[in-house]
Amino acid sequence: MEIYYDGIEGDRFDITTAFSFEENGELINIKNFTGALFKTDKIYFLQGEMEFELNCACDRCAEPAVINVKHTFEVGIEPEADVKLTGAEYEMTDGDGDIYTTPPDYIDLSEILRQEAVLQLPLKRLCRQDCEGEETEEYAGYAGEANEKPNLALKSLSSLKQNFYRRNR
């Protein structure tokens, strides 16, 4: 969704939209975004709330999972004409992460919402909070703490180490 700067009249521009996109093979459906653009002297502010769902595989059992997320945010939007790209180094300040730079004539709202949604994706994607994963042969006989599963990469390294010591004795 493109919003042209010359089409924004007044100090407030209300927005409602919904769309879907794919990120790294996972479908993200922004079910609803409701917000407003606010105009100041040189910068615009986008303030709003979005609800979206992530369709992915569970990290523990690999079953299909649908994760619902609700996110409220406020970001600054600055037209590219106000930003001088000279090739010199630029030191970012703490507040610079919340400012999007756009082409000089329009705001690509879909891209801003896509980036905000991706930043809110959970690191651990679970089909349900109590998912324990699938029992596999790799875990058979593991004597670890209760509800703890071994790190399979470390288990492989451990067996390599044991085989090395056996051969070199």
N, C-alpha and C positions, 0 to 999 in steps of 0.2 A: 504494500500500500504506500503510494507516494503522496506526500502532502507538499504542495508548492508554497514557498514562503509568501509569494504575492497573493495567494488565496486565503491567507490567514488574516482575518479582519478583527480588529479589537485586541484586547489583552488576553482573551481566553478563547480556545478552540477545542470543543468537546469531541472526543473520539470513542467509537465503539467498533470493535472488529473481532474476527475469529479466523483462523487458518491453520493448516498443518504443514509440517516440513519433516525431512529426514535428516538425522545427524548420526554419522557413523553407523549406518544401517538400522537405526532405531527410529520409530515414528514418534514424533512429538506433536500433539494436537492441542493448540491453544484454543480452548473451548470458548473463552471470553476474555476480552481485554476492554476495560472501561477506564477512561482517563481524560486528561486535558493537557493541552499545550498552553503555557503561559509565556507571554512575550515581555522581555525587559529591554534595556537599551541595546545590548550587543548579543545577548544570549537568550535562548529559549529554554524553558524547563518542561520536561514531560513528567507528569505525575499520574500514577494510576495503579490499578490492581489487575492482575491476570490470573486466570485459573487455567492450568494445562495438565495434560496427562502424558506420561511416558509409557509407550508400549515396548517392552523389552523382555529378555530372558532373565529369570531369577539367577543371581550369582551363586546360590547354594545348590539348587536342585535342577536348574536349567528349564524349569517349566515356564510357560508364558506368564508375564506379570504386567499389571497395569498400575502405575504409581501416579496418584493425583497430588498436585502441588498448587498451592496458592501463594502468590508473591505480590507484595506491595512495594513500590519503589518510586524514587524521584531521581532523574538524571538531567544533566545539562546538555544542550544541543547547540553547537556553534557552526555556522556556515563556514565553509572552507575559505572563502574570500577574506575572512578575518584572521586566518592563520597563515603566517608567512613561512614557507618551507625554503630555507636558505641552504640547507645541507650542513649547517653547523649543529653541534650537539645541543640537545635540549634536556634539561634536568626536570624531571617530573616532580610535582609536589604531591602531598597526600590527597588533595582534592581532585587532581587531574584524572583519576581513574573513573570518575563519575561523569565525565564530559565526552560526548560523542561528537566527532567532526563529520559534517555532511557535505555533499556537493553544494555549490553556491546557490542553487535555485530550488532545491527540494530536500525534504526529509524522507529517507527510506525507512518508514515506520516498521515494516516487516523485519528488516535487518536488526534494528534496535531491539525489538521484542524477541527475535530469535536469540540474540546474544544474551539478553537478560534471562531467558528460559534456560539456556545451556549453563549459565553460571549457577543456576539453582538446582541442577540435577543432583540427585543423591549419589554419594560415592559407592555405597553398597545398595544394590538393587535387589530387593527381596519380594517374593510373591506375597508373603505375609510375614509379620514380625517374628512369629514363632517357628519359621521354617528351619528345620534342622538339616536339610540337605538329603542327598540320596546316600544310602549305605553302599559302599563299593568295597572290592577286595583290598584296595590299598589301605583301608582303615582297619581291616580285620586284625585283631590281636593287639591293637594299640593300647598301651597302658598309660595314658596321659591323665590329665585332670578331667573331672566330670564335664561333659558337654564340650570338651575341647577336641578338635580334630587335628591330626598332625599336618604340618606343612610338607606337602609331598615333594617339593624341591629339596628341602633339607633332608628328607628321608632318603632320597636318591643319593645325595652327597654323602650321607652317613654310610650307605652301603658301599659306595666307591672307596671311601676311606678304609672301611673294614677289609675290603678285598685287597687294597694296596698293602696294608700291614701284613696280611696273610702271605702274600707273595714275597714280600721282602724280609721275612723272618728266617 
